[in-house]
């Protein structure tokens, strides 16, 4: 049996804003591609930068999505990403 994913604002952001995170990583290191060492090295920093760029309303929305996903699970299209 697979453990249930516990969603929070950060994890929802990482799922929904993947393209934005990728662009931040690439802006910090042009050699970064998903999965390579430069990408992995910059990834968490990029997530922090991206989260810091969000408005209070956007953060609150991500928290509400996390609560919903914890109750109901993410939508199918998010599961398949």
Secondary structure, DSSP 8 states (H G I E B T S, - for coil): --------HHHHHHHHTHHHHHHHHHHH-TT--TTSHHHHHHHHHHHHHHHHTS-HHHHHHHHHHHHHHHHH---HHHH--
